[in-house]
Amino acid sequence: MQLKQAKLYRRHRRVRAKVKGTKECPRFSVFRSNQHISAQLVDDNKRETLVSFDDLKIKNKKGLTKMQLAKEVGRLVAKKALEKKIKKVVFDRGGYKYHGRVKAMAEGAREEGLKF
């Protein structure tokens, strides 16, 4: 298990070396666990979170799959970002592969009008 975590950590460091967020174009950071998924928009210059959301805050999630929840979280993060006049972001997949729930979250955010 430690080998798996070490590989994830190395992939995440490699992604973070290339991706930097600013106030105008923050970093769209994704965290995925086995049961939940969350996202936040981060300004790396000031080291502050501008917007955050996770699937625990969704009220009616009975009957929704993890993929649907991920897409909904992406939509809601994008809505909050657009309210704060953030239209463009840099996507940080957090060392995870860009498929499945991570991809669904990105597509949900794009559908709401967030530019990657």
C-alpha beads as a LAMMPS data file, in Angstrom:
LAMMPS data file: protein, C-alpha beads

116 atoms
115 bonds

1 atom types
1 bond types

-500.0 500.0 xlo xhi
-500.0 500.0 ylo yhi
-500.0 500.0 zlo zhi

Masses

1 110.0

Atoms # bond

1 1 1 0.000 0.000 0.000
2 1 1 2.835 2.405 0.746
3 1 1 4.234 1.849 -2.734
4 1 1 0.868 2.828 -4.260
5 1 1 0.707 5.991 -2.141
6 1 1 4.297 6.857 -3.006
7 1 1 3.524 6.590 -6.724
8 1 1 0.453 8.811 -6.325
9 1 1 2.532 11.346 -4.388
10 1 1 5.237 11.379 -7.096
11 1 1 2.661 11.855 -9.866
12 1 1 1.052 14.668 -7.880
13 1 1 4.417 16.422 -7.375
14 1 1 5.124 16.104 -11.107
15 1 1 1.771 17.697 -12.002
16 1 1 2.168 20.451 -9.399
17 1 1 5.613 21.379 -10.743
18 1 1 3.961 22.423 -14.011
19 1 1 0.656 23.876 -12.757
20 1 1 0.508 27.202 -10.915
21 1 1 -2.634 29.108 -10.012
22 1 1 -3.085 32.879 -9.758
23 1 1 -5.996 35.050 -8.716
24 1 1 -7.037 35.567 -12.358
25 1 1 -6.487 31.919 -13.328
26 1 1 -6.611 29.731 -10.186
27 1 1 -5.734 26.064 -9.915
28 1 1 -8.749 23.702 -10.012
29 1 1 -7.563 21.068 -7.539
30 1 1 -9.304 17.674 -7.276
31 1 1 -9.276 15.251 -4.349
32 1 1 -10.805 11.822 -4.790
33 1 1 -11.245 9.176 -2.119
34 1 1 -13.003 5.836 -2.417
35 1 1 -16.337 7.287 -1.286
36 1 1 -16.174 11.063 -1.795
37 1 1 -14.838 13.708 -4.149
38 1 1 -14.035 17.368 -3.589
39 1 1 -12.636 20.290 -5.529
40 1 1 -11.247 23.699 -4.764
41 1 1 -9.915 26.700 -6.645
42 1 1 -6.585 27.811 -5.214
43 1 1 -4.540 30.990 -5.628
44 1 1 -0.972 29.703 -5.235
45 1 1 0.559 33.178 -4.996
46 1 1 -1.333 34.018 -1.784
47 1 1 -1.786 30.358 -0.781
48 1 1 -5.516 30.719 -0.273
49 1 1 -8.597 28.814 -1.351
50 1 1 -11.004 30.933 -3.390
51 1 1 -13.825 28.396 -3.865
52 1 1 -14.380 24.887 -2.564
53 1 1 -17.110 22.258 -2.744
54 1 1 -17.530 18.547 -2.068
55 1 1 -20.195 15.894 -2.474
56 1 1 -21.042 15.959 1.245
57 1 1 -22.778 19.327 0.705
58 1 1 -25.169 17.958 -1.946
59 1 1 -28.606 17.454 -0.388
60 1 1 -30.452 14.974 -2.633
61 1 1 -27.819 12.419 -3.468
62 1 1 -29.978 9.338 -2.968
63 1 1 -29.827 7.206 -6.082
64 1 1 -26.928 9.114 -7.665
65 1 1 -23.808 7.246 -8.684
66 1 1 -20.310 8.464 -7.828
67 1 1 -19.891 9.600 -11.453
68 1 1 -23.056 11.703 -11.288
69 1 1 -21.988 13.181 -7.955
70 1 1 -18.592 14.100 -9.387
71 1 1 -20.215 15.845 -12.350
72 1 1 -22.561 17.729 -10.015
73 1 1 -19.659 18.844 -7.807
74 1 1 -17.896 20.163 -10.927
75 1 1 -21.003 22.105 -11.926
76 1 1 -21.449 23.629 -8.474
77 1 1 -17.776 24.640 -8.201
78 1 1 -18.069 26.319 -11.599
79 1 1 -21.218 28.198 -10.528
80 1 1 -19.483 29.486 -7.394
81 1 1 -16.427 30.470 -9.442
82 1 1 -18.498 32.374 -11.990
83 1 1 -20.208 34.249 -9.136
84 1 1 -16.733 35.410 -8.056
85 1 1 -15.979 36.396 -11.685
86 1 1 -13.486 33.558 -12.229
87 1 1 -13.857 32.289 -15.788
88 1 1 -10.545 30.564 -16.527
89 1 1 -8.755 27.915 -14.444
90 1 1 -5.801 25.532 -14.647
91 1 1 -6.782 21.912 -14.007
92 1 1 -4.816 19.984 -11.368
93 1 1 -5.829 16.329 -11.483
94 1 1 -3.911 15.652 -8.269
95 1 1 -1.909 12.682 -9.536
96 1 1 -5.046 10.767 -10.556
97 1 1 -5.625 9.554 -14.110
98 1 1 -7.815 11.832 -16.196
99 1 1 -10.722 9.434 -16.546
100 1 1 -13.704 8.311 -14.521
101 1 1 -14.769 10.642 -11.727
102 1 1 -11.955 13.146 -12.306
103 1 1 -12.954 13.504 -15.956
104 1 1 -16.658 13.746 -15.021
105 1 1 -15.900 16.592 -12.612
106 1 1 -13.951 18.472 -15.288
107 1 1 -16.747 17.990 -17.824
108 1 1 -19.337 19.243 -15.325
109 1 1 -17.299 22.389 -14.738
110 1 1 -16.879 22.941 -18.484
111 1 1 -20.634 22.568 -19.028
112 1 1 -21.268 25.434 -16.614
113 1 1 -18.905 27.701 -18.549
114 1 1 -15.518 27.369 -16.835
115 1 1 -12.582 27.504 -19.280
116 1 1 -9.638 25.126 -18.838

Bonds

1 1 1 2
2 1 2 3
3 1 3 4
4 1 4 5
5 1 5 6
6 1 6 7
7 1 7 8
8 1 8 9
9 1 9 10
10 1 10 11
11 1 11 12
12 1 12 13
13 1 13 14
14 1 14 15
15 1 15 16
16 1 16 17
17 1 17 18
18 1 18 19
19 1 19 20
20 1 20 21
21 1 21 22
22 1 22 23
23 1 23 24
24 1 24 25
25 1 25 26
26 1 26 27
27 1 27 28
28 1 28 29
29 1 29 30
30 1 30 31
31 1 31 32
32 1 32 33
33 1 33 34
34 1 34 35
35 1 35 36
36 1 36 37
37 1 37 38
38 1 38 39
39 1 39 40
40 1 40 41
41 1 41 42
42 1 42 43
43 1 43 44
44 1 44 45
45 1 45 46
46 1 46 47
47 1 47 48
48 1 48 49
49 1 49 50
50 1 50 51
51 1 51 52
52 1 52 53
53 1 53 54
54 1 54 55
55 1 55 56
56 1 56 57
57 1 57 58
58 1 58 59
59 1 59 60
60 1 60 61
61 1 61 62
62 1 62 63
63 1 63 64
64 1 64 65
65 1 65 66
66 1 66 67
67 1 67 68
68 1 68 69
69 1 69 70
70 1 70 71
71 1 71 72
72 1 72 73
73 1 73 74
74 1 74 75
75 1 75 76
76 1 76 77
77 1 77 78
78 1 78 79
79 1 79 80
80 1 80 81
81 1 81 82
82 1 82 83
83 1 83 84
84 1 84 85
85 1 85 86
86 1 86 87
87 1 87 88
88 1 88 89
89 1 89 90
90 1 90 91
91 1 91 92
92 1 92 93
93 1 93 94
94 1 94 95
95 1 95 96
96 1 96 97
97 1 97 98
98 1 98 99
99 1 99 100
100 1 100 101
101 1 101 102
102 1 102 103
103 1 103 104
104 1 104 105
105 1 105 106
106 1 106 107
107 1 107 108
108 1 108 109
109 1 109 110
110 1 110 111
111 1 111 112
112 1 112 113
113 1 113 114
114 1 114 115
115 1 115 116
